[in-house]
Amino acid sequence: MPGERTEVSFPVGARTLASVTRGWERAVEPGEFAIETGPSSDRTRGARLVVTAPTNGICR
């Protein structure tokens, strides 16, 4: 229905935020990440995630 709202949640784990290192391993580094969702590219809502310290390094 138009105007209907629903709250959703989903896990955002280390593997989701990881990038690939020069050694071809996945690792999470400190930084800012943006998540956006919406019915179209011009009508999105977003959230900002900040990783302030590296995890234990490599993500499997």
Residue pairs with C-beta under 8 A, 6 or more apart in sequence:
12 35
12 49
14 28
14 55
14 59
15 26
15 59
15 60
17 28
17 33
17 49
17 51
18 26
18 27
18 28
18 59
19 26
19 27
19 28
19 29
20 26
21 27
25 58
26 58
26 59
26 60
27 54
27 55
27 57
27 58
27 59
28 51
28 54
28 55
28 57
28 59
29 51
29 54
30 51
30 52
30 53
30 54
31 50
31 51
32 48
32 49
32 50
32 51
33 48
33 49
33 50
33 51
34 46
34 47
34 48
34 49
35 46
35 47
35 49
36 44
36 45
36 46
36 47
37 44
37 45
37 46
38 44
38 45
